[in-house]
Amino acid sequence: MEKKSVNRKVTATILSMSLLTVMAGAAIAPALGIIKAHFSAANALLVQLIVSMPALLIIVTNLFFLPISRLMRTRAIATTGLLLYVVAGAGCYFVDDIYVLLVMRALLGVSVGLIMPLSTGLLAFYFPPEEQARLMGLSAAMNQMGGVVATLLAGLLATIEWNYAFLVYLMGLIAVVMVWLWLPDEQLGSANKRGIPFEPRQLLKFHPSVVGMLLLMMIFFIFPTNFAIIARQQTGLSAEAITMIMVGLDVVAFFVGLVFGGLMHTFRQPIKYFAPLFFLFGYAAYLVPSVATILLGSACIGIANGVGVPYLNTIASIKGGRNSATTVMPLLSAALYLGQFVSPLVVIPASKVLFGDDITGPYKVGIVLCLLFFFQVWTTRHFQSLPPK
């Protein structure tokens, strides 16, 4: 009975870190317009980097996570990451220089790069494979809930003053206390004989999940970077209505994450195709300009994201075993944020080249990427069997 109690506390602690990771960029996105107005004299690219800068440093830090895990134990890594998260995140409240602000955002990226592999890899370390689908679903659900809470709270705080939005990162203090109280102090890197920052053989071993995560994030981020502009022009929806639809998508993904364990057991083989197919249905629905199809498309994209992320994490953690936190999870985290970063860099130019001035061009590029994603899943997982229930 005591063991179950400890497991619940450990699980809650790990999930508290999952709640924070999505906030690196998403928390500030609603306040970007107000921040841009404050730094009106600054280059527009510098303002955009406020959102995207953390992703670059998350990727770099993830690639060095193995040697970090050999030097530091889990509680030290988590504590360092979380304290840096709070200081670099909320510290922007006191900054009024765009360049200092970008340095702080870069440090925030380092903090999430330390936290992210632990938020999923420790589930594989502490719990057996048969429990991981449910736990990865809960981790993804907490990630989505963090996005919903952070988006609403940061948007509300920004109405007071632009820098108040950064106070949302104080939420990290809750996770700091939980880590100090309940996270066991393990030496994750000790099981790995080699300490180089990045081992290419790991990428070869786990490439189906890593490439899948890259494609999934490239496809998903077509939504937040294009939806508000296109929906406004297509249907004339108000900014408030568009915001509610975008938050509603995260809520759908949250509930899908909660039931992911059951979905994984019920649809053991076909579930691998759910993400590319629901993304495909979602972006196809957006091509028909009506409120009904926009709602349907958003629900489909929420389902795709809610299934896709925990599925890839579950399969990778089962294959990686107890060493997942230092092998595959940093690669998946790097692929996730790389997909977010490169999505607009690929989709917008491709839309211009392929579809000219068609306002729905990004959605059509998304459909092409969905077909590529489906083909990648079929070629890498068609004959793959899951472990017994």
N, C-alpha and C positions, 0 to 999 in steps of 0.2 A: 504493500500500500504506500509505503514511504517512497519507494522507487518511482511510482506513478506521479506522486506529488512533485518530486524533483524534476521529472521529465516535463511536467506541465510548466514549471518555472523556467526551465531551460528553453522550452519551445517558445514561451511568451517573450523571453529575452531576445532570442534570435529573430522572432517576428517583429519585435519593436525596431530592429535595425532595417528590416524590409520596408517598414512604414516610411523611413526617412530617405531611402536612396533615390526615389523618383523626384524628390523635391529639389535636387541640385539645379535643374533648369526650369522645371514646370512651375515651381512656386513663384518665380518672378515674372513668368510670361504675362499674367494678367496686368501687371503693373508696368510693363515695358513702355507703353505709350506715355505714361506719366513721367517715367524716368527719362525717356527720350526728350520730352519737353523741358525737363530740368537741365539736361546737358545739350541744349539746342545748338550750342556753338561747336560741339564735338562732331567728328566724322560719324556718319550713320553706321558704318561698319563697326566702329568701336562700341556703339550702343548695342548692336546685334550680338557682339562677342560676350556681352554680359550674360546672355542666355547660353551660348554655345561653348564658351571657354572651359567650364567645368568638364564637359565631355572629353576634350582633348587630354586633360590631365588624368581623368579617370582611366582612359585607355593606357596611357604610359605607366601609371601606377600599377594597374592590373598585370602588365607584362613583367613587372618586377616583384610580384607578390610572393613567388616561391622563395627567393633569397630573404625577403623580409620575414617570411614565416619560419625560416631557419634561425634568424637572429632574435625573434620576439615570440613570446607565447600568445595564445589567443586573447587572453584578457588584456594584455598590454597593447596588442594590435587594435582591439576593439576600443579600448579606452583612448588611445592616441587618436584614432580616427574620429571618434565621437566628439572629443574635446576640440579637435581642430575644426570639426564640422560646426560646432556652436560658435567658436571664436571667429572663424573665417566667414561664416554665414551671417550671424547677427552683428559681427563687427562692422559690416558694411553700413550699418545704421549711422556710424560715426564718421564715415568717409564722404568727402565732397570733391574728390578729384577722380576723374574717369580712369586714369592710369593706375592709381592705387586701388581703385575699385576692381579693376581687372586682375590685379595681383591677388587680391582677396578671393576673387572667384576662382582663380587658378588653384589656390590653396584649398578651397572647398572641393575642387575636383580631386585633389590628392586624398582628402579625407574620405570621400565616397569610394575612391579606388581601394582604400583599406577596408571599408565596411562591406562593400558589395559581395566579394567572394565569401565572406563569413556568413552573410545573411542567407545564403543558399547552401554553401559547402558544409557548414556545420550540421545541417539537417541530415546530410548523407553520412557525416561522421558519427553522430549520436544515435541515429535511428535506422532500423533494418529496411531493406528495399521495399517490403510490402507496405510500409507506412509512408513511403516517400511521395507517392502521387498525391495523397491527401495533404501532406505538409507543404509540398511545392505549390499546390493550389492555394493553401492558406497564405503562403508567402507572397504569391502573385496578387491575391485579394488585398493583403495589407498594403502592397505597393500601390495598387489602384486607389485604395482608401486614402493613402497618404497624398496622392495626387489631387483627390477631390477636396480634402480638408485644406491642403496647402493653397490650392487655387482660390478657393472661396475666401480663406482667411487673409491671404496676401492681397487679394483684390480689395477686400474691405479695409485693411490697414493702409493701403496706398491712397485711399480717399482722404485720409488724415494728412499725410505728407508722403512724398515719394520714398523716403528712406525708411518709413515705418514698415514697409513690406518685408524688409530683411529680418525683422524680429520674429518671423515665423520659424526661423531656424533654431530658436530657443527650445523648440519641441525636442531637440536632441538631448536635452538635460535629463528627460525622463528615461531614455535609453541608457545614459551614463550610469544612473543610479541602479537600474536593473542589471547592467553588466557587473558592477561592483558587488552586488548582492548575490547573484545567481549564476553567472557564466563560469563554468569550470575552466581551469587554466591548463590548456593542453599545448603540446609542442607539435604542431601540425607538420612542419617541414622536416622533422627528424626521420620520417619514413622514406624520404627521397634521397637517393645517394648523390645526386648531382645538384649543384647549387647555382647553375648559370641562370640568368634572368629569364630566358625563354627557350624552351626546348621544342624545336621543329617537329620532333617525333610525336609530341602531344597533339599538335595540330593535325598531323596525318591520322592519328588514332581517332580523334574526336571531330573530324571535319564535317560529318553530316549535321551535328548539332550546331557547330560554330557557324558554318555557312548558312544553315537554316535560320539562326538567330539574326544574322546580318540581313538576310532577305526580308525576314518578318518585320524588323524595325524600319528598314527602308520603305516597305509598303505601308506600315502603320503611320509613319510620320508624314505621309502625304496628307493625312487627315488634319492634324493640328496646324500645318503650315499653309493649307489652302482652303479649308472648309469655310471659315468665317467670311472670306472675301467672295468666294463663289456662291455660297448660299444667299448672301445679301443681294447679289446681282440677279440670281435666278428667281428668288421668291420675294424679295423685299422684306424678309424677316428682320425684326429689330435686333439690336445688339444683345439685349437681355434674353430674347428667345434663343438666339444662337448660342449664347453662353450656357443656357440651361440644357440645350441639346448636347453640347460638348461635355458638360458635367454628367449628363445622363448616360453618355457612352461609357464613362469611367465607372458609373454605378453598375451598369450591365456587366462590365468586365469583372467588377468586384464580386457580384453574386455568382458569376460563372466560376471564378476562382474558389469560392466557398464549396461548390458542389463538384469541383474537378475530380476529386478522388473517386466519387461514384461514377462520373462519366468515363474515367479511365478504365474502370473495371467493367462497365457495361459495353463500351465500344472499344475494346482492346486493340483491334486491328484497324478499323476505319478511322479512329480518332486522329491518326497521323495526317489525314487529309483535311481535317476540319478547318484549320487556320487558312490555308490557301483558298479553299472553296468559299468560306464565309467572307473573306476579304474580296474575292471575285464578285460575289453576290452584292456586297455592299457598294463597291465602286460602280458596278453596273447599274444599280438602283439610282445612284446619284446622277446618272446621265439623263434621267427623266426629271425635269424641273417641277417638282411639286412638294408640298410640305409632307404628304404621306410617304412619298418615296425617300425623302431625306430622313425621316424618322426610321423607316425600314432599313435604309442603308447604314445609318448610324448604329442601330441595334446589331446588325450583322458584323460590323467592324468591331464593336465591343465584344461580341462573342468570339470572334477570331483572335483578338488580342488576349482575351481571358483564357482561352484554351491553349493558344500557341506557346506563350512564354512558359507556363508550368509544364507543358508536355516536353519541351526541349530540355528544361532543367531536370525533369524526372528521368528521362532516358539517359541524359549525360551523367547524372549522379549515380544511377544504377551501374552504368558501365565503368565509371571512375572509382566507385566504391568509397571506402573511408578516406582516401586521399583526394577526393574531389575538390576540396577547398583549395588545394595547392596545385592542381593539375587542370581540370577542365573548367571549373567555375570562373577563374580569372579570364580564361579565353572567352567564355560565353559573355561575361560582363563587358569585356573589351569589344566584342562583336556587337553587343546591344547598343553601346554608346557610339561605336563607329557607324552603325546603321542610321542612328539618329542624326549624326553629324553630316554624313554624305548624302542623305536622302534629298534635301533641296538642291544640293550641288549637281545631282544626277537628274532628278525628275524635271526641274524647271527647264534646263537646256534641252533635254530630250523632248519635252512637250513643245517647245518652240520649233525644233527641227522637224518633228513628225506631224504636228497638228497646227502649226502656225499660231494664229490669234484665237483659236478655239478656247473659250474660257474653261471648258471641261477637259482640256488637254492633260493636266496632271492626273485626273482620274483615269483617263485612257492609258497613260503610261503605267498607272497602278495596275490596271487589268493585265497589261503585258508582263509586268513583274509577277503578278499572281500566277500566270501560266508558267513562268520560269520557276517559281517557288514550287508549284505542283510537280513539275518535272524533276526538280531536285529531290523532293521527298520520295517520289516514285523510284528514282534510280538508286537512292541510297538506303531506303527503308522498306522497299516493296517485299523483300524476302526476310526481313528482320522479325524475329519472334520476341515477344516480351517474356520475362520470367513468369513462372507459374504464380497464380493468385495466392 
